[in-house]
Amino acid sequence: MTVKNSERIKLESGLDRLGLDVSARAVDGLLTYMDLLKEWSGTYNLVAPGERGFLLARHILDSLSIAPWLQAGSLLDAGTGAGLPGLPLAIINPGMEVTLVDSAGKKIRFIRHVGRALKLANIHPLHLRVESRADGGTFSNITSRAFASLKGFVEAVRPYADIESRLLAMKGTHPGEELEELPGWVKIQSVEQLTVPYLHADRHLVIMSVSDQTST
């Protein structure tokens, strides 16, 4: 069995374990995205050198593990880095408009390259700090995988959220202290423990909404 076939089988098994029904075209897209991550990581420092052999579990399946909690509508991925979790989610949801924002120009250039390579018409990469774009409208889903704190995340994306928006912050261990630091206008919907295939690490998803945008 070739390495490529082995990787496909492992990806398909992981998707099945996550309960995701993904098209063959999307599976191809995820595999190509992984190849591009490996190819560009050395020059663009997209993922840590020690993680390049573990992209499937640590980055692709980890990103897709939050898919069951997305609601219909648009998605803003704040501080997307190499496109995580936004790009994998856009690949498996071609009908979802996904805006990917990062302050690192080289990472946005990489995301644009992936978009061209995979012919992704539903992604909108933007090179800027998410805090600086207050006129971008609101989004149904706002995700983060890299923000240092929950408080920093919700304050940065507040201009893009209304009471219908779902804020989804990915964390490692249960962020008990961070939850206590959240401002009063944030409503905590739930904290879900994620089980990511092939990944032996604590993973949690904090699901929040805006309870009252006029209070602080």
C-alpha positions as CSV (number, residue, x, y, z in Angstrom):
1,M,0.0,0.0,0.0
2,T,1.4,3.4,-0.9
3,V,1.8,6.2,1.7
4,K,-0.9,8.2,-0.2
5,N,-3.4,5.4,0.0
6,S,-2.6,4.8,3.6
7,E,-3.1,8.4,4.4
8,R,-6.4,8.5,2.6
9,I,-7.7,5.4,4.5
10,K,-6.6,6.9,7.8
11,L,-8.3,10.2,6.9
12,E,-11.6,8.5,5.8
13,S,-11.6,6.5,9.0
14,G,-11.0,9.6,11.1
15,L,-13.9,11.4,9.4
16,D,-16.1,8.4,10.0
17,R,-15.2,8.4,13.7
18,L,-16.1,12.1,13.8
19,G,-19.5,11.3,12.3
20,L,-18.8,13.5,9.2
21,D,-20.2,12.5,5.8
22,V,-17.6,14.0,3.5
23,S,-17.6,13.8,-0.3
24,A,-14.8,12.1,-2.2
25,R,-13.9,15.5,-3.7
26,A,-13.5,17.0,-0.2
27,V,-11.3,14.1,0.9
28,D,-9.1,14.8,-2.1
29,G,-9.0,18.5,-1.1
30,L,-8.0,17.7,2.5
31,L,-5.2,15.5,1.3
32,T,-4.0,18.2,-1.2
33,Y,-4.1,20.8,1.6
34,M,-2.0,18.5,3.8
35,D,0.5,18.1,1.0
36,L,0.7,21.9,0.5
37,L,1.2,22.4,4.2
38,K,4.2,20.1,4.2
39,E,5.5,21.8,1.0
40,W,5.2,25.3,2.2
41,S,5.9,24.9,5.9
42,G,9.7,25.1,5.7
43,T,9.7,28.5,3.9
44,Y,6.6,30.0,5.5
45,N,6.8,28.5,9.0
46,L,3.2,27.4,8.9
47,V,3.4,24.6,11.5
48,A,6.1,23.6,13.9
49,P,8.8,21.3,12.4
50,G,8.0,18.6,14.9
51,E,4.3,18.5,13.9
52,R,4.7,18.1,10.1
53,G,4.5,14.4,10.4
54,F,1.3,14.6,12.4
55,L,-0.8,17.0,10.3
56,L,-3.7,14.6,10.0
57,A,-4.5,14.3,13.6
58,R,-3.2,17.5,15.1
59,H,-4.4,19.9,12.5
60,I,-6.9,18.4,10.0
61,L,-9.1,16.2,12.2
62,D,-8.6,18.5,15.1
63,S,-10.1,21.4,13.1
64,L,-12.9,19.2,11.8
65,S,-13.9,18.0,15.2
66,I,-15.9,21.2,15.8
67,A,-18.0,20.8,12.6
68,P,-21.0,19.3,14.5
69,W,-21.4,22.6,16.5
70,L,-21.4,24.9,13.5
71,Q,-24.7,26.5,12.6
72,A,-25.9,27.3,9.1
73,G,-24.5,30.5,7.6
74,S,-21.2,32.3,7.3
75,L,-17.9,31.7,9.2
76,L,-15.2,34.0,10.4
77,D,-11.9,32.3,11.4
78,A,-10.0,34.8,13.5
79,G,-6.2,34.5,13.6
80,T,-6.4,31.7,11.1
81,G,-2.7,31.1,10.7
82,A,-2.2,28.4,8.1
83,G,-6.0,28.3,7.7
84,L,-6.9,26.3,10.8
85,P,-9.7,25.5,11.5
86,G,-11.2,27.5,8.7
87,L,-9.8,25.9,5.6
88,P,-10.6,22.3,6.5
89,L,-14.1,23.4,7.4
90,A,-14.5,25.3,4.1
91,I,-13.3,22.3,2.1
92,I,-15.9,20.0,3.6
93,N,-18.6,22.7,3.5
94,P,-18.5,24.2,0.0
95,G,-21.8,26.0,0.5
96,M,-20.5,27.9,3.6
97,E,-18.8,31.3,3.0
98,V,-15.6,31.3,5.1
99,T,-13.6,34.5,5.8
100,L,-10.0,33.8,7.1
101,V,-8.2,36.7,8.8
102,D,-4.6,36.8,9.9
103,S,-2.0,39.6,10.4
104,A,0.8,37.5,8.8
105,G,0.9,38.2,5.1
106,K,2.8,35.1,4.2
107,K,0.1,32.9,5.8
108,I,-2.6,34.7,3.9
109,R,-0.6,34.2,0.7
110,F,-0.4,30.5,1.4
111,I,-4.2,30.4,2.0
112,R,-4.8,32.1,-1.3
113,H,-2.6,29.6,-3.0
114,V,-4.6,26.7,-1.5
115,G,-7.8,28.4,-2.6
116,R,-6.5,28.6,-6.2
117,A,-5.1,25.0,-6.2
118,L,-8.4,23.6,-4.8
119,K,-10.7,26.0,-6.7
120,L,-12.4,27.1,-3.5
121,A,-14.9,29.7,-4.4
122,N,-16.2,30.0,-0.8
123,I,-13.1,31.3,1.0
124,H,-12.2,35.0,1.6
125,P,-8.6,35.4,2.9
126,L,-7.9,38.8,4.5
127,H,-4.5,40.1,5.6
128,L,-5.2,42.2,8.6
129,R,-5.6,42.1,12.4
130,V,-9.1,41.0,13.2
131,E,-9.4,43.9,15.7
132,S,-8.9,46.4,12.9
133,R,-11.8,45.4,10.7
134,A,-14.9,46.7,12.6
135,D,-17.0,47.2,9.4
136,G,-17.1,43.7,8.2
137,G,-20.7,42.8,9.1
138,T,-21.7,39.9,11.3
139,F,-21.1,36.2,11.0
140,S,-23.1,33.2,12.0
141,N,-20.0,31.4,13.3
142,I,-16.8,32.9,14.6
143,T,-13.9,30.4,15.3
144,S,-10.5,30.6,16.9
145,R,-7.8,28.0,17.4
146,A,-4.9,30.2,18.3
147,F,-6.0,33.1,20.5
148,A,-4.0,33.2,23.8
149,S,-7.1,33.8,25.9
150,L,-10.9,33.6,25.7
151,K,-11.2,37.2,26.8
152,G,-8.9,38.3,24.1
153,F,-10.8,36.3,21.5
154,V,-14.3,37.6,22.4
155,E,-13.2,41.2,22.6
156,A,-11.5,41.1,19.3
157,V,-14.4,39.6,17.4
158,R,-17.2,41.4,19.2
159,P,-17.9,43.8,16.3
160,Y,-18.6,40.8,14.1
161,A,-21.1,39.1,16.4
162,D,-24.8,39.7,17.1
163,I,-27.1,37.7,19.4
164,E,-27.5,35.0,16.7
165,S,-23.7,34.5,16.3
166,R,-22.0,31.4,17.7
167,L,-18.5,32.0,19.1
168,L,-16.4,28.8,19.1
169,A,-13.0,28.8,20.7
170,M,-10.8,25.7,20.6
171,K,-8.7,25.0,23.7
172,G,-6.5,22.3,25.1
173,T,-7.2,21.6,28.7
174,H,-10.4,22.8,30.3
175,P,-10.1,26.6,30.5
176,G,-11.7,27.1,33.9
177,E,-9.8,30.3,34.9
178,E,-10.3,31.9,31.4
179,L,-14.0,31.3,31.6
180,E,-14.1,33.3,34.9
181,E,-12.4,36.3,33.1
182,L,-15.0,36.6,30.4
183,P,-16.9,40.0,30.2
184,G,-20.5,40.1,31.3
185,W,-21.8,40.4,27.8
186,V,-20.6,36.9,26.9
187,K,-23.0,34.0,27.5
188,I,-21.3,30.6,27.8
189,Q,-23.5,28.0,26.0
190,S,-21.4,25.0,26.8
191,V,-17.9,23.6,27.1
192,E,-17.6,20.4,25.0
193,Q,-14.8,17.9,25.4
194,L,-13.6,16.9,22.0
195,T,-12.4,13.5,21.0
196,V,-10.1,13.7,18.0
197,P,-9.1,10.4,16.2
198,Y,-5.5,9.5,16.6
199,L,-4.8,12.4,18.9
200,H,-4.0,11.7,22.5
201,A,-4.4,15.2,24.0
202,D,-6.9,17.2,25.9
203,R,-9.1,19.2,23.6
204,H,-12.1,21.4,24.4
205,L,-14.5,23.6,22.6
206,V,-16.0,26.7,24.3
207,I,-19.2,27.7,22.7
208,M,-20.4,31.2,23.5
209,S,-22.8,33.9,22.3
210,V,-23.3,37.6,22.9
211,S,-26.0,38.1,25.5
212,D,-26.2,42.0,25.3
213,Q,-23.9,44.0,23.1
214,T,-24.8,47.2,25.0
215,S,-23.3,46.1,28.3
216,T,-19.7,45.6,29.3
